[in-house]
Amino acid sequence: MNDEPLQPHSAFRFHGSWQEFARIAFPNLLLTIVTLGIYRFWATTREREYLWGKTEFIDERLEWTGRGIELFVGFVFAFLLIGLPFIVIQLVSQGLIFQGAPVLAGLLTFAMFLSLFYLTGVAYFRALRYRLSRTYWRGIRGGSDDPGFQYGLAYMWKTVLGWLPIFLMVPWAMISLWNDRWNAMSFGPHRFNANAEWTPLMKRYLLFYLVPFVILIGGAILGFSMAASGDMADVLGGTGMAIGAIVAIVALLSGYLIIPLVALIFYSKYFRLAVGGLRLHTLEFEFRARAVDWVLFFLANMVIIICTLGIGYIFMPYRNWKFLFDHMEAYGEINVNELTQSETVVTKHGEGLLDAFDVGAI
């Protein structure tokens, strides 16, 4: 595994190694198992401290100042205010069904899922705000004064609008929400400006969109052609079993390999466009990884996880972070004398909502 940056003269450089990360990852795994998962908040903090500290931006290292207790309190906070009430609502809904009021139970359940939908959007926003507020560079941090409640509403209606025309507006929704999140953020005295375009994403999305239909039609044609090659008795016998086996293999490959790879090709274009539309004062950003880089990265991760019987999963935060900053670039000039500390609010707890909904990513 080569740990040297792909771009030696890049504004971003990552100096970590998987051997060093292993000294953190294995104890984290053991302590998380022993504590029945409770230690994972402190494990995440230790990993971030290492990854941030090994990342250099224009000759200065990043610093992660978040604490494990913040993530733990955030998770407990989310459970008490969201998880526990939803459990009660589910019990009440079941009771209403037994009492002969299924319409009222359905309305209550719909309201519950609508609330979860809204809070998922808030979770994405507040997690980004928290991570920026705990990321320091030259003693300067980021953040936002926006609590994310308006973003939660935008997340709902834009996501639904992306789904409505048979899912054809999903690229617009993804790019628009990316722009909304980052336009509300700042680092030091400067606000981010995100103006990524969604139309160049449509070709890749249509490829991803049409692949399942192509596979389905191809499987049907293959099945009919094989069936037509033998008589009816044969079809119901050996040939029928062969058709079933081939269809099962195609379905398995499609579900676990073909469709994920095509989705990754789409996502590579999305991320490149999204990062390319991001600005911070005089800085412009670029993500250089192409589709082939993402595919090779994904396949390598799968090989590591499978060959280590799942244990290699603990190295995924390291590999994801390294991949990100090996391909990240920034252009422009920074006047250090103009930089001052951010005056945005610093939240006192971590990304509990994001962890509660299992949509977090380091």
C-alpha positions in Angstrom: 0.0 0.0 0.0 1.6 3.2 -1.2 1.2 6.0 1.4 2.9 8.8 -0.5 0.6 11.5 -1.8 -0.4 11.3 -5.4 0.2 15.1 -5.8 3.6 15.9 -4.1 3.1 19.6 -4.8 -0.6 19.8 -4.0 -2.0 22.3 -1.5 -3.2 19.2 0.4 -0.9 16.5 1.5 -1.6 13.4 3.7 1.4 12.0 5.7 -0.2 9.1 7.5 0.4 5.4 7.0 -1.8 2.4 7.6 0.7 0.9 10.0 0.3 3.9 12.3 -3.4 3.9 11.9 -3.5 0.2 12.8 -2.2 1.1 16.3 -5.3 3.1 16.8 -7.8 1.0 14.9 -7.2 -2.3 16.6 -7.4 -1.1 20.2 -10.5 0.9 19.1 -12.1 -2.3 17.8 -11.3 -4.2 21.0 -12.6 -1.5 23.3 -15.7 -1.0 21.3 -16.5 -4.7 21.5 -15.7 -4.9 25.3 -17.9 -1.8 26.0 -20.8 -3.1 23.8 -20.4 -0.3 21.3 -20.2 2.6 23.8 -16.6 3.3 23.2 -17.2 4.0 19.5 -17.6 7.7 20.1 -14.2 8.0 21.6 -12.8 5.6 18.9 -14.1 8.0 16.3 -12.4 10.9 18.0 -9.1 9.1 18.2 -9.3 8.3 14.5 -10.1 11.9 13.6 -7.3 13.3 15.7 -4.9 11.1 13.8 -6.3 11.7 10.3 -6.7 15.5 10.7 -3.2 15.8 12.3 -1.6 13.9 9.4 -3.3 16.2 6.8 -1.4 19.2 5.6 -2.9 22.3 3.9 -0.4 24.8 2.5 2.4 23.6 4.9 0.2 23.7 8.0 -1.4 20.6 9.6 -5.1 20.4 10.4 -6.3 19.8 14.0 -9.4 18.0 15.2 -10.6 19.4 18.6 -13.8 17.4 19.0 -14.2 15.1 22.0 -15.7 11.7 22.4 -18.1 12.9 25.1 -19.5 15.4 22.6 -20.5 12.6 20.2 -21.8 10.5 23.1 -23.9 13.4 24.5 -25.2 14.1 21.0 -26.3 10.6 20.5 -28.0 10.4 23.9 -29.7 13.8 23.1 -31.0 12.5 19.8 -32.3 9.3 21.4 -34.2 11.1 24.2 -35.7 13.7 22.0 -36.3 11.6 18.9 -35.8 7.9 19.3 -37.8 7.5 22.5 -40.8 9.5 21.3 -40.9 7.5 18.1 -40.9 4.2 20.0 -43.9 5.5 22.0 -45.6 6.5 18.8 -45.2 3.1 17.3 -46.7 1.5 20.4 -49.6 3.9 20.3 -50.1 3.2 16.6 -50.3 -0.6 17.2 -52.8 0.1 20.1 -55.0 2.2 17.8 -55.0 -0.6 15.2 -56.2 -3.2 17.8 -58.9 -0.7 18.9 -60.2 -0.4 15.3 -58.8 2.9 14.4 -56.4 2.0 11.5 -56.8 5.4 9.7 -55.7 7.3 12.8 -52.8 4.9 13.3 -51.8 5.3 9.6 -51.8 9.1 10.0 -49.7 8.9 13.1 -47.2 6.6 11.4 -47.1 8.9 8.4 -46.4 11.9 10.6 -43.6 9.9 12.3 -41.9 9.1 9.0 -42.4 12.7 7.8 -40.6 13.9 10.9 -37.8 11.4 10.4 -37.4 12.6 6.8 -37.1 16.2 8.0 -34.7 15.4 10.8 -32.4 13.5 8.4 -31.9 16.7 6.5 -31.2 18.6 9.7 -28.8 15.8 10.6 -26.7 16.2 7.4 -26.5 20.0 7.9 -25.6 20.0 11.6 -23.0 17.2 11.2 -21.2 19.4 8.6 -21.5 22.4 10.9 -20.1 20.4 13.8 -17.1 19.0 11.9 -16.2 22.5 10.6 -16.4 23.9 14.0 -14.0 21.3 15.4 -11.5 21.6 12.5 -8.7 24.1 13.0 -6.1 25.3 10.6 -3.5 27.9 11.9 -5.7 28.2 15.0 -8.7 29.1 12.9 -11.9 27.1 12.7 -15.1 27.0 10.6 -18.8 26.7 11.4 -22.2 28.3 10.8 -24.7 30.3 12.7 -27.5 28.6 10.8 -29.2 25.9 13.0 -30.2 23.9 9.9 -34.0 24.0 10.4 -34.6 25.7 7.0 -32.3 23.2 5.4 -34.4 20.3 6.8 -37.4 21.7 4.9 -35.4 22.2 1.7 -34.1 18.7 2.0 -37.6 17.4 2.1 -39.2 19.2 -0.8 -36.1 19.0 -3.1 -35.7 15.3 -2.5 -39.4 14.7 -3.2 -39.2 16.9 -6.3 -36.2 14.8 -7.4 -38.2 11.6 -7.1 -41.5 12.8 -8.6 -40.7 12.7 -12.4 -39.7 9.0 -12.2 -36.5 9.9 -10.3 -35.1 11.9 -13.2 -34.5 15.1 -11.2 -32.3 13.3 -8.5 -29.1 14.9 -9.9 -30.6 18.4 -9.5 -31.7 17.6 -5.9 -28.3 16.3 -5.0 -26.3 19.3 -6.4 -28.8 21.8 -5.1 -28.7 20.4 -1.6 -24.9 20.3 -1.7 -24.9 24.0 -2.6 -27.4 24.8 0.1 -25.3 23.2 2.8 -22.0 24.7 1.9 -23.4 28.2 1.2 -24.4 28.3 4.9 -20.9 27.5 6.1 -17.8 29.6 6.7 -14.2 29.2 7.7 -12.6 31.9 9.6 -14.0 35.3 8.4 -14.9 34.0 4.9 -18.1 32.2 3.8 -18.1 29.3 1.4 -19.6 29.9 -2.0 -21.0 26.7 -3.7 -22.4 27.1 -7.2 -22.0 23.6 -8.8 -24.0 22.9 -11.9 -26.2 19.8 -12.2 -26.8 19.5 -15.9 -23.3 18.0 -16.7 -24.3 15.1 -14.4 -27.3 13.9 -16.4 -25.4 11.6 -18.8 -23.8 9.7 -16.0 -27.1 9.5 -14.1 -29.0 8.2 -17.1 -26.4 5.5 -17.4 -27.0 4.5 -13.8 -30.8 5.0 -14.3 -31.0 2.7 -17.3 -28.7 -0.1 -16.3 -31.3 -2.0 -14.2 -33.8 -1.9 -17.1 -31.1 -3.1 -19.5 -30.2 -6.0 -17.1 -33.9 -6.9 -16.6 -34.6 -6.9 -20.4 -31.4 -8.7 -21.2 -32.2 -11.4 -18.6 -35.7 -11.8 -20.0 -34.4 -12.1 -23.6 -31.8 -14.6 -22.4 -34.4 -16.7 -20.6 -36.8 -16.7 -23.5 -34.1 -17.6 -26.0 -32.9 -20.5 -23.9 -36.4 -21.7 -23.3 -37.1 -21.6 -27.1 -34.0 -23.7 -27.8 -35.6 -26.8 -26.2 -39.0 -28.5 -26.1 -41.5 -27.9 -23.3 -40.5 -30.9 -21.3 -36.9 -29.9 -21.5 -37.7 -26.3 -20.5 -39.5 -27.6 -17.4 -36.6 -29.9 -16.7 -32.8 -29.5 -17.2 -33.1 -26.4 -19.4 -35.5 -24.7 -16.9 -33.0 -25.3 -14.1 -30.2 -23.9 -16.2 -32.2 -20.8 -16.9 -33.0 -20.3 -13.2 -29.3 -20.7 -12.4 -28.2 -18.2 -15.0 -30.8 -15.7 -14.0 -29.8 -16.1 -10.3 -26.1 -15.5 -11.2 -27.0 -12.4 -13.3 -29.1 -11.1 -10.5 -26.4 -11.7 -7.9 -23.7 -10.0 -10.1 -26.1 -7.1 -10.8 -26.9 -6.5 -7.2 -23.4 -6.8 -5.7 -21.2 -5.7 -8.5 -22.6 -4.2 -11.7 -25.2 -1.7 -10.3 -22.8 -0.6 -7.4 -20.0 0.0 -10.0 -22.3 2.0 -12.2 -23.6 4.0 -9.2 -20.0 4.7 -8.3 -19.2 6.0 -11.8 -22.2 8.4 -11.4 -21.1 9.4 -7.9 -17.5 10.1 -9.1 -18.9 12.7 -11.5 -21.2 14.1 -8.9 -18.4 14.6 -6.3 -16.0 16.1 -8.9 -18.7 18.6 -10.0 -19.7 19.4 -6.4 -16.2 20.1 -5.2 -15.3 21.9 -8.4 -18.1 24.4 -7.7 -16.9 25.2 -4.2 -15.1 28.5 -3.4 -13.7 30.0 -0.2 -12.8 33.7 -0.7 -9.9 33.5 -3.2 -9.6 29.7 -3.1 -11.0 27.4 -5.6 -11.2 23.6 -5.1 -10.9 20.6 -7.4 -11.3 16.9 -6.9 -9.1 15.0 -9.5 -10.2 11.4 -9.1 -11.8 10.0 -12.2 -14.3 7.2 -12.5 -11.6 4.6 -12.9 -9.9 5.8 -9.7 -13.1 5.3 -7.8 -13.8 1.9 -9.2 -10.3 0.6 -8.4 -10.6 2.1 -4.9 -13.9 0.4 -4.4 -12.7 -3.0 -5.6 -9.5 -2.7 -3.5 -11.7 -2.0 -0.4 -13.9 -5.0 -1.2 -10.8 -7.3 -1.6 -9.4 -6.1 1.7 -12.7 -6.6 3.6 -13.3 -10.1 2.1 -9.7 -11.4 2.4 -9.6 -10.3 6.1 -13.0 -11.8 6.8 -14.4 -8.3 7.6 -11.6 -7.2 10.0 -10.2 -4.9 7.3 -13.3 -2.7 7.6 -11.6 -0.9 10.5 -9.1 0.6 7.9 -11.9 2.1 5.7 -11.8 5.5 7.5 -8.1 5.7 6.8 -8.4 4.6 3.2 -11.4 6.9 2.6 -9.6 9.9 4.1 -6.4 9.2 2.2 -8.2 8.8 -1.1 -10.0 12.1 -0.5 -6.9 14.2 0.1 -4.7 12.4 -2.4 -7.0 13.7 -5.1 -8.0 17.1 -3.5 -6.5 20.3 -4.9 -6.9 24.0 -4.1 -5.9 27.0 -6.2 -5.6 30.7 -5.3 -3.9 32.9 -2.8 -4.3 33.2 1.0 -3.5 36.4 2.8 -2.7 35.0 6.3 -2.9 38.5 7.8 -6.6 38.8 6.8 -7.5 35.6 8.5 -9.3 35.9 11.9 -11.1 33.5 14.1 -14.6 32.5 13.2 -17.3 34.1 15.3 -19.9 31.4 14.5 -21.6 29.5 17.3 -19.8 26.4 18.6 -22.2 23.6 19.4 -21.7 21.8 22.7 -22.6 18.3 21.4 -21.7 16.2 18.4 -23.5 14.8 15.4 -26.0 12.7 17.4 -28.7 12.9 14.8 -26.4 11.7 12.0 -25.3 8.8 14.1 -28.8 8.0 15.2 -30.0 7.8 11.5 -26.8 5.9 10.5 -26.0 8.4 7.7 -22.7 9.5 9.0 -19.3 9.3 7.2 -15.9 10.4 8.4 
